[in-house]
């Protein structure tokens, strides 16, 4: 099971989160049949959203949305406080030639655009509050830099963000996925920030250590070096969607009796596919008839 940890370092002046998300990115690949470069892009966004979600507490649902002009068309990921995440891209087949150093060219399929963070709360207790929406222009489309830029500009939190996915066109399609987020709290001193920057600059690639079975705390050591840290929370994380057959039925019901009658007559059933997880729900004639019977009562 994928895991996420969070905690504090440097006498409480630095906050960190780290996660291994290889299973989550694999599940996203399995559901959406993403190309290697899209797997990397979506995996980074799913991971970043989980990490960001564990630091911004006031929400039921945290959505990160990238609107862009590259061939991937756009990416959306949504995390909840209980450690689930789901997400999709507009074009799962987008691909680009590798970078000069042979790396998947994520920026190449994203192009330029806008990075949105949407926090919604009150849902679970039936209270509707205006969602909080923050946005910044994309810096590079490489995702980690875009999360860091968002944190600095919109939340005034200077941060270091590392996100990495190793994906290929053959089995095993996803060999590593994970990320680290280091946030400087207002009390953090310049010296600590410089030390962390320096450690990260000289650290091995995140995916190289994840591939060798690194744990989330190994990723923190990689980013913090000699700085003491304390883990405050560890939780399991997974790709999960809240769609269900019952939700599909209530959506069809909400279309109204006339529409359901026509589905029954013309199509002999109804098919609904969830955009977030690509699950397909099939309602047969009996299911549709049941909707009509209960709506006429
Ligand atoms: Zn779904």
py3Dmol code that shows the C-alpha trace and the ligand (Angstrom):
import py3Dmol

protein = """\
ATOM      1  CA  UNK A   1       0.000   0.000   0.000  1.00  0.00           C
ATOM      2  CA  UNK A   2       1.250   3.479  -0.870  1.00  0.00           C
ATOM      3  CA  UNK A   3       2.076   5.678   2.129  1.00  0.00           C
ATOM      4  CA  UNK A   4       2.293   9.362   2.966  1.00  0.00           C
ATOM      5  CA  UNK A   5       4.099  10.865   5.934  1.00  0.00           C
ATOM      6  CA  UNK A   6       4.213  14.369   7.283  1.00  0.00           C
ATOM      7  CA  UNK A   7       6.077  16.062  10.050  1.00  0.00           C
ATOM      8  CA  UNK A   8       8.343  18.881  11.140  1.00  0.00           C
ATOM      9  CA  UNK A   9      12.066  19.563  10.995  1.00  0.00           C
ATOM     10  CA  UNK A  10      14.632  22.132  12.113  1.00  0.00           C
ATOM     11  CA  UNK A  11      12.989  22.743  15.516  1.00  0.00           C
ATOM     12  CA  UNK A  12       9.526  23.100  14.016  1.00  0.00           C
ATOM     13  CA  UNK A  13      10.454  25.789  11.504  1.00  0.00           C
ATOM     14  CA  UNK A  14      10.090  23.480   8.519  1.00  0.00           C
ATOM     15  CA  UNK A  15       7.115  21.317   7.555  1.00  0.00           C
ATOM     16  CA  UNK A  16       7.446  18.327   5.250  1.00  0.00           C
ATOM     17  CA  UNK A  17       5.351  15.719   3.482  1.00  0.00           C
ATOM     18  CA  UNK A  18       6.532  12.746   1.451  1.00  0.00           C
ATOM     19  CA  UNK A  19       4.760   9.935  -0.351  1.00  0.00           C
ATOM     20  CA  UNK A  20       5.415   6.843  -2.372  1.00  0.00           C
ATOM     21  CA  UNK A  21       2.678   6.641  -5.017  1.00  0.00           C
ATOM     22  CA  UNK A  22       3.793   3.854  -7.351  1.00  0.00           C
ATOM     23  CA  UNK A  23       0.541   1.909  -6.855  1.00  0.00           C
ATOM     24  CA  UNK A  24      -1.596   5.042  -7.300  1.00  0.00           C
ATOM     25  CA  UNK A  25       0.102   6.009 -10.574  1.00  0.00           C
ATOM     26  CA  UNK A  26      -0.129   2.372 -11.733  1.00  0.00           C
ATOM     27  CA  UNK A  27      -3.863   2.369 -11.002  1.00  0.00           C
ATOM     28  CA  UNK A  28      -4.298   5.670 -12.885  1.00  0.00           C
ATOM     29  CA  UNK A  29      -2.413   4.144 -15.832  1.00  0.00           C
ATOM     30  CA  UNK A  30      -4.525   0.974 -15.685  1.00  0.00           C
ATOM     31  CA  UNK A  31      -7.776   2.943 -15.679  1.00  0.00           C
ATOM     32  CA  UNK A  32      -6.922   5.588 -18.252  1.00  0.00           C
ATOM     33  CA  UNK A  33      -4.379   3.734 -20.440  1.00  0.00           C
ATOM     34  CA  UNK A  34      -2.004   6.677 -20.350  1.00  0.00           C
ATOM     35  CA  UNK A  35       1.096   6.996 -22.539  1.00  0.00           C
ATOM     36  CA  UNK A  36       4.416   7.014 -20.599  1.00  0.00           C
ATOM     37  CA  UNK A  37       4.672  10.815 -20.672  1.00  0.00           C
ATOM     38  CA  UNK A  38       1.026  11.225 -19.617  1.00  0.00           C
ATOM     39  CA  UNK A  39       1.574   8.653 -16.826  1.00  0.00           C
ATOM     40  CA  UNK A  40       4.434  10.839 -15.598  1.00  0.00           C
ATOM     41  CA  UNK A  41       2.356  14.014 -15.819  1.00  0.00           C
ATOM     42  CA  UNK A  42      -0.741  12.533 -14.157  1.00  0.00           C
ATOM     43  CA  UNK A  43       1.322  10.668 -11.525  1.00  0.00           C
ATOM     44  CA  UNK A  44       3.119  13.876 -10.568  1.00  0.00           C
ATOM     45  CA  UNK A  45      -0.165  15.791 -10.291  1.00  0.00           C
ATOM     46  CA  UNK A  46      -1.839  13.030  -8.224  1.00  0.00           C
ATOM     47  CA  UNK A  47       1.181  12.919  -5.896  1.00  0.00           C
ATOM     48  CA  UNK A  48       1.450  16.705  -5.575  1.00  0.00           C
ATOM     49  CA  UNK A  49      -2.268  16.966  -4.827  1.00  0.00           C
ATOM     50  CA  UNK A  50      -1.990  14.409  -2.002  1.00  0.00           C
ATOM     51  CA  UNK A  51       1.049  16.204  -0.545  1.00  0.00           C
ATOM     52  CA  UNK A  52      -0.568  19.633  -0.801  1.00  0.00           C
ATOM     53  CA  UNK A  53      -3.777  18.204   0.669  1.00  0.00           C
ATOM     54  CA  UNK A  54      -1.996  16.994   3.768  1.00  0.00           C
ATOM     55  CA  UNK A  55      -0.788  20.520   4.543  1.00  0.00           C
ATOM     56  CA  UNK A  56      -3.935  22.519   3.738  1.00  0.00           C
ATOM     57  CA  UNK A  57      -6.397  21.254   6.303  1.00  0.00           C
ATOM     58  CA  UNK A  58      -9.522  23.320   5.768  1.00  0.00           C
ATOM     59  CA  UNK A  59     -11.254  21.369   3.034  1.00  0.00           C
ATOM     60  CA  UNK A  60     -13.253  18.252   2.301  1.00  0.00           C
ATOM     61  CA  UNK A  61     -12.034  18.076  -1.238  1.00  0.00           C
ATOM     62  CA  UNK A  62      -8.890  19.567  -2.727  1.00  0.00           C
ATOM     63  CA  UNK A  63      -8.731  19.813  -6.501  1.00  0.00           C
ATOM     64  CA  UNK A  64      -5.678  20.663  -8.566  1.00  0.00           C
ATOM     65  CA  UNK A  65      -6.497  21.538 -12.128  1.00  0.00           C
ATOM     66  CA  UNK A  66      -4.134  22.346 -14.960  1.00  0.00           C
ATOM     67  CA  UNK A  67      -5.609  24.086 -17.972  1.00  0.00           C
ATOM     68  CA  UNK A  68      -3.059  24.078 -20.742  1.00  0.00           C
ATOM     69  CA  UNK A  69      -2.536  24.393 -24.489  1.00  0.00           C
ATOM     70  CA  UNK A  70      -0.291  21.292 -24.866  1.00  0.00           C
ATOM     71  CA  UNK A  71      -1.488  18.019 -26.419  1.00  0.00           C
ATOM     72  CA  UNK A  72      -2.501  16.520 -23.051  1.00  0.00           C
ATOM     73  CA  UNK A  73      -5.273  19.145 -23.035  1.00  0.00           C
ATOM     74  CA  UNK A  74      -5.636  19.428 -19.260  1.00  0.00           C
ATOM     75  CA  UNK A  75      -5.175  17.491 -16.010  1.00  0.00           C
ATOM     76  CA  UNK A  76      -7.448  17.269 -12.964  1.00  0.00           C
ATOM     77  CA  UNK A  77      -6.770  15.565  -9.630  1.00  0.00           C
ATOM     78  CA  UNK A  78      -8.866  15.529  -6.487  1.00  0.00           C
ATOM     79  CA  UNK A  79      -7.781  14.443  -3.007  1.00  0.00           C
ATOM     80  CA  UNK A  80      -9.688  13.948   0.226  1.00  0.00           C
ATOM     81  CA  UNK A  81      -8.422  14.151   3.819  1.00  0.00           C
ATOM     82  CA  UNK A  82      -8.735  10.383   4.266  1.00  0.00           C
ATOM     83  CA  UNK A  83      -5.940   9.750   1.771  1.00  0.00           C
ATOM     84  CA  UNK A  84      -7.797   9.005  -1.437  1.00  0.00           C
ATOM     85  CA  UNK A  85      -7.021  10.637  -4.745  1.00  0.00           C
ATOM     86  CA  UNK A  86      -8.515  10.366  -8.221  1.00  0.00           C
ATOM     87  CA  UNK A  87      -7.700  12.099 -11.463  1.00  0.00           C
ATOM     88  CA  UNK A  88      -7.721  12.176 -15.230  1.00  0.00           C
ATOM     89  CA  UNK A  89      -6.325  13.940 -18.264  1.00  0.00           C
ATOM     90  CA  UNK A  90      -8.156  15.132 -21.371  1.00  0.00           C
ATOM     91  CA  UNK A  91      -5.973  13.190 -23.804  1.00  0.00           C
ATOM     92  CA  UNK A  92      -4.375  10.038 -22.300  1.00  0.00           C
ATOM     93  CA  UNK A  93      -2.509   9.256 -25.524  1.00  0.00           C
ATOM     94  CA  UNK A  94      -0.531  12.514 -25.763  1.00  0.00           C
ATOM     95  CA  UNK A  95       3.173  11.851 -26.278  1.00  0.00           C
ATOM     96  CA  UNK A  96       6.271  13.892 -26.942  1.00  0.00           C
ATOM     97  CA  UNK A  97       9.858  13.173 -27.901  1.00  0.00           C
ATOM     98  CA  UNK A  98      12.116  12.789 -24.828  1.00  0.00           C
ATOM     99  CA  UNK A  99      14.186  15.687 -23.473  1.00  0.00           C
ATOM    100  CA  UNK A 100      17.829  16.078 -24.442  1.00  0.00           C
ATOM    101  CA  UNK A 101      18.801  13.955 -21.384  1.00  0.00           C
ATOM    102  CA  UNK A 102      16.414  11.160 -22.383  1.00  0.00           C
ATOM    103  CA  UNK A 103      13.774  12.026 -19.758  1.00  0.00           C
ATOM    104  CA  UNK A 104      10.012  11.996 -20.395  1.00  0.00           C
ATOM    105  CA  UNK A 105       9.114  15.444 -21.673  1.00  0.00           C
ATOM    106  CA  UNK A 106       6.183  16.337 -19.404  1.00  0.00           C
ATOM    107  CA  UNK A 107       6.505  20.066 -20.086  1.00  0.00           C
ATOM    108  CA  UNK A 108       6.300  19.236 -23.793  1.00  0.00           C
ATOM    109  CA  UNK A 109       2.771  17.797 -23.566  1.00  0.00           C
ATOM    110  CA  UNK A 110       1.565  20.488 -21.147  1.00  0.00           C
ATOM    111  CA  UNK A 111       2.778  23.688 -22.778  1.00  0.00           C
ATOM    112  CA  UNK A 112       1.590  26.884 -21.163  1.00  0.00           C
ATOM    113  CA  UNK A 113      -1.526  27.557 -19.147  1.00  0.00           C
ATOM    114  CA  UNK A 114      -2.881  28.003 -15.643  1.00  0.00           C
ATOM    115  CA  UNK A 115      -2.498  26.027 -12.402  1.00  0.00           C
ATOM    116  CA  UNK A 116      -5.584  26.056 -10.164  1.00  0.00           C
ATOM    117  CA  UNK A 117      -6.074  24.899  -6.579  1.00  0.00           C
ATOM    118  CA  UNK A 118      -9.684  24.592  -5.437  1.00  0.00           C
ATOM    119  CA  UNK A 119     -10.606  23.899  -1.820  1.00  0.00           C
ATOM    120  CA  UNK A 120     -14.189  22.917  -1.065  1.00  0.00           C
ATOM    121  CA  UNK A 121     -15.587  22.384   2.398  1.00  0.00           C
ATOM    122  CA  UNK A 122     -18.880  21.842   4.134  1.00  0.00           C
ATOM    123  CA  UNK A 123     -20.122  19.146   1.746  1.00  0.00           C
ATOM    124  CA  UNK A 124     -20.065  16.279   4.178  1.00  0.00           C
ATOM    125  CA  UNK A 125     -22.187  18.146   6.713  1.00  0.00           C
ATOM    126  CA  UNK A 126     -24.571  19.497   4.055  1.00  0.00           C
ATOM    127  CA  UNK A 127     -23.265  23.014   4.307  1.00  0.00           C
ATOM    128  CA  UNK A 128     -22.465  24.806   1.089  1.00  0.00           C
ATOM    129  CA  UNK A 129     -19.641  27.258   1.293  1.00  0.00           C
ATOM    130  CA  UNK A 130     -18.065  29.201  -1.533  1.00  0.00           C
ATOM    131  CA  UNK A 131     -14.993  27.200  -2.655  1.00  0.00           C
ATOM    132  CA  UNK A 132     -11.579  28.779  -2.238  1.00  0.00           C
ATOM    133  CA  UNK A 133      -9.857  29.069  -5.624  1.00  0.00           C
ATOM    134  CA  UNK A 134      -6.211  30.046  -6.089  1.00  0.00           C
ATOM    135  CA  UNK A 135      -4.431  30.186  -9.426  1.00  0.00           C
ATOM    136  CA  UNK A 136      -1.042  30.976 -10.908  1.00  0.00           C
ATOM    137  CA  UNK A 137       0.332  30.766 -14.445  1.00  0.00           C
ATOM    138  CA  UNK A 138       2.271  27.564 -15.200  1.00  0.00           C
ATOM    139  CA  UNK A 139       6.011  28.091 -14.769  1.00  0.00           C
ATOM    140  CA  UNK A 140       7.407  25.149 -16.726  1.00  0.00           C
ATOM    141  CA  UNK A 141       4.664  22.526 -16.949  1.00  0.00           C
ATOM    142  CA  UNK A 142       7.053  20.104 -15.210  1.00  0.00           C
ATOM    143  CA  UNK A 143       4.526  20.055 -12.308  1.00  0.00           C
ATOM    144  CA  UNK A 144       6.846  20.135  -9.255  1.00  0.00           C
ATOM    145  CA  UNK A 145       7.979  23.666 -10.054  1.00  0.00           C
ATOM    146  CA  UNK A 146       4.374  24.614 -10.642  1.00  0.00           C
ATOM    147  CA  UNK A 147       3.330  23.372  -7.185  1.00  0.00           C
ATOM    148  CA  UNK A 148       6.261  25.278  -5.624  1.00  0.00           C
ATOM    149  CA  UNK A 149       5.363  28.448  -7.517  1.00  0.00           C
ATOM    150  CA  UNK A 150       1.727  28.150  -6.425  1.00  0.00           C
ATOM    151  CA  UNK A 151       2.754  27.711  -2.766  1.00  0.00           C
ATOM    152  CA  UNK A 152       5.099  30.712  -2.908  1.00  0.00           C
ATOM    153  CA  UNK A 153       2.752  33.060  -4.752  1.00  0.00           C
ATOM    154  CA  UNK A 154      -0.682  32.070  -3.545  1.00  0.00           C
ATOM    155  CA  UNK A 155      -0.078  30.718  -0.024  1.00  0.00           C
ATOM    156  CA  UNK A 156       3.116  32.722   0.719  1.00  0.00           C
ATOM    157  CA  UNK A 157       4.936  29.501   1.680  1.00  0.00           C
ATOM    158  CA  UNK A 158       8.469  29.221   0.219  1.00  0.00           C
ATOM    159  CA  UNK A 159       8.765  25.537  -0.690  1.00  0.00           C
ATOM    160  CA  UNK A 160      10.835  22.897  -2.359  1.00  0.00           C
ATOM    161  CA  UNK A 161       8.820  20.318  -4.278  1.00  0.00           C
ATOM    162  CA  UNK A 162      10.174  17.144  -5.867  1.00  0.00           C
ATOM    163  CA  UNK A 163       7.868  14.901  -7.885  1.00  0.00           C
ATOM    164  CA  UNK A 164       8.969  11.975  -9.990  1.00  0.00           C
ATOM    165  CA  UNK A 165       7.507   9.127 -12.025  1.00  0.00           C
ATOM    166  CA  UNK A 166       9.351   6.442 -13.987  1.00  0.00           C
ATOM    167  CA  UNK A 167       7.100   5.165 -16.760  1.00  0.00           C
ATOM    168  CA  UNK A 168       7.726   3.044 -19.809  1.00  0.00           C
ATOM    169  CA  UNK A 169       5.866   1.523 -22.738  1.00  0.00           C
ATOM    170  CA  UNK A 170       6.105  -2.083 -21.536  1.00  0.00           C
ATOM    171  CA  UNK A 171       5.616  -4.124 -18.362  1.00  0.00           C
ATOM    172  CA  UNK A 172       5.954  -3.046 -15.626  1.00  0.00           C
ATOM    173  CA  UNK A 173       4.571   0.208 -17.007  1.00  0.00           C
ATOM    174  CA  UNK A 174       5.150   2.272 -13.855  1.00  0.00           C
ATOM    175  CA  UNK A 175       8.345   1.452 -11.960  1.00  0.00           C
ATOM    176  CA  UNK A 176       8.481   4.361  -9.523  1.00  0.00           C
ATOM    177  CA  UNK A 177       6.328   7.277  -8.412  1.00  0.00           C
ATOM    178  CA  UNK A 178       6.533   9.599  -5.445  1.00  0.00           C
ATOM    179  CA  UNK A 179       7.227  13.045  -4.113  1.00  0.00           C
ATOM    180  CA  UNK A 180       8.473  15.323  -1.376  1.00  0.00           C
ATOM    181  CA  UNK A 181       7.265  18.759  -0.308  1.00  0.00           C
ATOM    182  CA  UNK A 182       9.333  20.897   2.066  1.00  0.00           C
ATOM    183  CA  UNK A 183       7.684  24.077   3.339  1.00  0.00           C
ATOM    184  CA  UNK A 184       9.514  26.894   5.141  1.00  0.00           C
ATOM    185  CA  UNK A 185       7.360  28.275   7.942  1.00  0.00           C
ATOM    186  CA  UNK A 186       7.657  31.997   8.768  1.00  0.00           C
ATOM    187  CA  UNK A 187      10.114  31.199  11.599  1.00  0.00           C
ATOM    188  CA  UNK A 188      12.516  29.278   9.304  1.00  0.00           C
ATOM    189  CA  UNK A 189      15.895  30.907   8.931  1.00  0.00           C
ATOM    190  CA  UNK A 190      17.793  31.624   5.748  1.00  0.00           C
ATOM    191  CA  UNK A 191      20.577  29.228   6.668  1.00  0.00           C
ATOM    192  CA  UNK A 192      18.229  26.210   6.880  1.00  0.00           C
ATOM    193  CA  UNK A 193      16.644  27.126   3.543  1.00  0.00           C
ATOM    194  CA  UNK A 194      20.077  27.304   1.892  1.00  0.00           C
ATOM    195  CA  UNK A 195      21.120  23.998   3.458  1.00  0.00           C
ATOM    196  CA  UNK A 196      18.003  22.257   2.099  1.00  0.00           C
ATOM    197  CA  UNK A 197      18.432  23.768  -1.377  1.00  0.00           C
ATOM    198  CA  UNK A 198      22.009  22.562  -1.388  1.00  0.00           C
ATOM    199  CA  UNK A 199      21.124  19.054  -0.190  1.00  0.00           C
ATOM    200  CA  UNK A 200      18.433  18.702  -2.863  1.00  0.00           C
ATOM    201  CA  UNK A 201      20.780  19.950  -5.580  1.00  0.00           C
ATOM    202  CA  UNK A 202      23.263  17.182  -4.787  1.00  0.00           C
ATOM    203  CA  UNK A 203      20.738  14.424  -4.035  1.00  0.00           C
ATOM    204  CA  UNK A 204      20.194  11.459  -6.368  1.00  0.00           C
ATOM    205  CA  UNK A 205      17.070  11.455  -8.529  1.00  0.00           C
ATOM    206  CA  UNK A 206      13.923  10.739  -6.538  1.00  0.00           C
ATOM    207  CA  UNK A 207      12.797   7.984  -8.913  1.00  0.00           C
ATOM    208  CA  UNK A 208      16.177   6.221  -8.693  1.00  0.00           C
ATOM    209  CA  UNK A 209      15.768   5.717  -4.937  1.00  0.00           C
ATOM    210  CA  UNK A 210      12.037   4.902  -5.140  1.00  0.00           C
ATOM    211  CA  UNK A 211      12.859   2.192  -7.671  1.00  0.00           C
ATOM    212  CA  UNK A 212      15.167   0.682  -5.037  1.00  0.00           C
ATOM    213  CA  UNK A 213      12.218   0.460  -2.594  1.00  0.00           C
ATOM    214  CA  UNK A 214      12.795   3.710  -0.685  1.00  0.00           C
ATOM    215  CA  UNK A 215      10.232   4.568   1.998  1.00  0.00           C
ATOM    216  CA  UNK A 216       8.675   8.035   2.412  1.00  0.00           C
ATOM    217  CA  UNK A 217      11.117   8.785   5.246  1.00  0.00           C
ATOM    218  CA  UNK A 218      14.051   7.849   2.963  1.00  0.00           C
ATOM    219  CA  UNK A 219      12.781  10.588   0.619  1.00  0.00           C
ATOM    220  CA  UNK A 220      12.774  13.067   3.495  1.00  0.00           C
ATOM    221  CA  UNK A 221      16.364  12.140   4.401  1.00  0.00           C
ATOM    222  CA  UNK A 222      17.292  12.664   0.785  1.00  0.00           C
ATOM    223  CA  UNK A 223      15.843  16.207   0.889  1.00  0.00           C
ATOM    224  CA  UNK A 224      16.837  17.233   4.437  1.00  0.00           C
ATOM    225  CA  UNK A 225      20.287  15.636   4.709  1.00  0.00           C
ATOM    226  CA  UNK A 226      21.687  16.239   8.200  1.00  0.00           C
ATOM    227  CA  UNK A 227      18.702  18.222   9.490  1.00  0.00           C
ATOM    228  CA  UNK A 228      16.781  16.489  12.295  1.00  0.00           C
ATOM    229  CA  UNK A 229      13.152  15.720  11.575  1.00  0.00           C
ATOM    230  CA  UNK A 230      10.159  14.253  13.341  1.00  0.00           C
ATOM    231  CA  UNK A 231       7.347  12.302  11.658  1.00  0.00           C
ATOM    232  CA  UNK A 232       3.976  13.358  13.093  1.00  0.00           C
ATOM    233  CA  UNK A 233       1.641  11.330  10.918  1.00  0.00           C
ATOM    234  CA  UNK A 234       1.762   8.356   8.604  1.00  0.00           C
ATOM    235  CA  UNK A 235      -1.198   7.253   6.517  1.00  0.00           C
ATOM    236  CA  UNK A 236      -2.100   4.907   3.716  1.00  0.00           C
ATOM    237  CA  UNK A 237      -3.063   6.526   0.438  1.00  0.00           C
ATOM    238  CA  UNK A 238      -4.815   5.101  -2.605  1.00  0.00           C
ATOM    239  CA  UNK A 239      -6.492   5.858  -5.910  1.00  0.00           C
ATOM    240  CA  UNK A 240     -10.223   5.757  -5.235  1.00  0.00           C
ATOM    241  CA  UNK A 241     -13.311   7.290  -6.760  1.00  0.00           C
ATOM    242  CA  UNK A 242     -16.691   7.964  -5.172  1.00  0.00           C
ATOM    243  CA  UNK A 243     -18.730   6.904  -8.191  1.00  0.00           C
ATOM    244  CA  UNK A 244     -20.999   3.858  -7.914  1.00  0.00           C
ATOM    245  CA  UNK A 245     -23.844   2.063  -9.651  1.00  0.00           C
ATOM    246  CA  UNK A 246     -26.271   3.806  -7.255  1.00  0.00           C
ATOM    247  CA  UNK A 247     -24.888   7.220  -8.247  1.00  0.00           C
ATOM    248  CA  UNK A 248     -25.228   6.304 -11.924  1.00  0.00           C
ATOM    249  CA  UNK A 249     -28.870   5.355 -11.286  1.00  0.00           C
ATOM    250  CA  UNK A 250     -29.624   8.610  -9.488  1.00  0.00           C
ATOM    251  CA  UNK A 251     -27.973  10.600 -12.302  1.00  0.00           C
ATOM    252  CA  UNK A 252     -30.127   8.840 -14.897  1.00  0.00           C
ATOM    253  CA  UNK A 253     -33.184   9.369 -12.672  1.00  0.00           C
ATOM    254  CA  UNK A 254     -32.474  13.092 -12.537  1.00  0.00           C
ATOM    255  CA  UNK A 255     -32.754  13.303 -16.343  1.00  0.00           C
ATOM    256  CA  UNK A 256     -36.526  12.910 -16.007  1.00  0.00           C
ATOM    257  CA  UNK A 257     -39.099  10.292 -16.994  1.00  0.00           C
ATOM    258  CA  UNK A 258     -39.315  11.330 -20.667  1.00  0.00           C
ATOM    259  CA  UNK A 259     -35.587  10.885 -21.164  1.00  0.00           C
ATOM    260  CA  UNK A 260     -35.537   7.550 -19.328  1.00  0.00           C
ATOM    261  CA  UNK A 261     -38.489   6.323 -21.436  1.00  0.00           C
ATOM    262  CA  UNK A 262     -36.613   7.190 -24.614  1.00  0.00           C
ATOM    263  CA  UNK A 263     -33.483   5.381 -23.356  1.00  0.00           C
ATOM    264  CA  UNK A 264     -35.584   2.333 -22.643  1.00  0.00           C
ATOM    265  CA  UNK A 265     -37.280   2.431 -26.054  1.00  0.00           C
ATOM    266  CA  UNK A 266     -34.411   3.545 -28.319  1.00  0.00           C
ATOM    267  CA  UNK A 267     -31.306   2.195 -26.607  1.00  0.00           C
ATOM    268  CA  UNK A 268     -32.744  -0.662 -24.481  1.00  0.00           C
ATOM    269  CA  UNK A 269     -30.494   0.511 -21.678  1.00  0.00           C
ATOM    270  CA  UNK A 270     -28.012   3.210 -20.655  1.00  0.00           C
ATOM    271  CA  UNK A 271     -24.240   3.347 -20.315  1.00  0.00           C
ATOM    272  CA  UNK A 272     -22.421   5.857 -18.123  1.00  0.00           C
ATOM    273  CA  UNK A 273     -18.673   6.254 -17.802  1.00  0.00           C
ATOM    274  CA  UNK A 274     -17.084   8.136 -14.912  1.00  0.00           C
ATOM    275  CA  UNK A 275     -14.623  10.734 -16.189  1.00  0.00           C
ATOM    276  CA  UNK A 276     -12.446  10.557 -13.075  1.00  0.00           C
ATOM    277  CA  UNK A 277     -11.815   6.799 -12.959  1.00  0.00           C
ATOM    278  CA  UNK A 278     -13.100   5.517 -16.315  1.00  0.00           C
ATOM    279  CA  UNK A 279     -15.420   3.002 -14.631  1.00  0.00           C
ATOM    280  CA  UNK A 280     -18.412   2.096 -16.826  1.00  0.00           C
ATOM    281  CA  UNK A 281     -21.905   1.502 -15.425  1.00  0.00           C
ATOM    282  CA  UNK A 282     -24.495  -0.305 -17.539  1.00  0.00           C
ATOM    283  CA  UNK A 283     -28.193   0.013 -16.771  1.00  0.00           C
ATOM    284  CA  UNK A 284     -30.299  -2.644 -18.455  1.00  0.00           C
ATOM    285  CA  UNK A 285     -33.987  -2.474 -19.385  1.00  0.00           C
ATOM    286  CA  UNK A 286     -35.066  -3.726 -15.963  1.00  0.00           C
ATOM    287  CA  UNK A 287     -32.989  -1.028 -14.226  1.00  0.00           C
ATOM    288  CA  UNK A 288     -34.559   1.688 -16.382  1.00  0.00           C
ATOM    289  CA  UNK A 289     -38.066   0.281 -15.892  1.00  0.00           C
ATOM    290  CA  UNK A 290     -37.501   0.359 -12.142  1.00  0.00           C
ATOM    291  CA  UNK A 291     -36.559   4.066 -12.336  1.00  0.00           C
ATOM    292  CA  UNK A 292     -39.777   4.780 -14.272  1.00  0.00           C
ATOM    293  CA  UNK A 293     -41.894   2.751 -11.844  1.00  0.00           C
ATOM    294  CA  UNK A 294     -40.531   4.547  -8.794  1.00  0.00           C
ATOM    295  CA  UNK A 295     -40.731   8.026 -10.381  1.00  0.00           C
ATOM    296  CA  UNK A 296     -44.414   7.592 -11.269  1.00  0.00           C
ATOM    297  CA  UNK A 297     -45.268   6.805  -7.640  1.00  0.00           C
TER     298      UNK A 297
END
"""
ligand_1 = """\
1
ZN
Zn -15.364 7.154 -10.810
"""
view = py3Dmol.view(width=600, height=400)
view.addModel(protein, "pdb")
view.setStyle({"model": 0}, {"cartoon": {"style": "trace"}})
view.addModel(ligand_1, "xyz")
view.setStyle({"model": 1}, {"stick": {}})
view.zoomTo()
view.show()
